């Protein structure tokens, strides 16, 4: 498998697993998704938002553009439906 195929496969896996995670999280009430669970990014929503932030940061590096952030814990998107999109 060449490098391009490998990274395309990783991207497909990332999309697949994100869909699975969001389908499960959709069934969790918003208040519960927002509860501080003592995790690194506090809540389920905070963790999902951090995953998006990290994905955007890595993509900016791969595509050679600047994606500026204040911190790894900053919230990008407050609404779950928008976060899923």
ZIKAMO-V213939 format. One record per residue. N is the residue number from 1. PHI is phi in whole degrees, -180 to 180 (NA if undefined). D_LAST is the distance of its C-alpha to the last C-alpha in Angstrom with 2 decimals. Layout:
# ZIKAMO-V213939
N&PHI&D_LAST, N&PHI&D_LAST
This chain:
# ZIKAMO-V213939
1&NA&30.89, 2&-81&30.47, 3&-62&28.15, 4&-62&25.76, 5&-61&25.48, 6&-61&25.09, 7&-70&22.17, 8&-66&20.46, 9&-64&21.06, 10&-62&19.63, 11&-64&16.40, 12&-64&16.27, 13&-64&17.09, 14&-58&14.38, 15&-64&11.71, 16&-63&13.79, 17&-70&14.32, 18&-60&10.78, 19&-60&10.21, 20&-62&13.54, 21&-63&12.98, 22&-68&9.96, 23&-63&12.06, 24&-69&14.94, 25&-67&13.45, 26&-61&12.28, 27&-80&16.04, 28&-90&17.06, 29&-56&17.89, 30&-55&16.15, 31&-60&19.59, 32&-72&20.05, 33&-61&16.72, 34&-93&18.03, 35&-65&21.61, 36&-72&23.20, 37&-101&24.01, 38&80&25.99, 39&-84&23.63, 40&-54&23.26, 41&-111&20.15, 42&71&21.53, 43&-118&18.97, 44&-61&16.39, 45&-60&13.75, 46&-60&15.66, 47&-68&15.67, 48&-62&11.94, 49&-64&11.64, 50&-64&14.63, 51&-60&13.31, 52&-62&10.57, 53&-57&13.57, 54&-65&15.80, 55&-60&13.70, 56&-66&13.57, 57&-65&17.23, 58&-65&18.32, 59&-61&16.71, 60&-63&18.55, 61&-70&21.67, 62&-65&21.41, 63&-97&20.88, 64&59&23.45, 65&-136&21.87, 66&-92&21.83, 67&-118&18.86, 68&-86&20.74, 69&-129&20.09, 70&-86&22.44, 71&-161&22.19, 72&-70&20.33, 73&-100&19.87, 74&-69&18.38, 75&-90&15.32, 76&-88&12.62, 77&-136&10.33, 78&-85&12.26, 79&-92&10.19, 80&-59&8.74, 81&-60&6.50, 82&-70&5.12, 83&-62&5.44, 84&-64&3.81, 85&-63&0.00
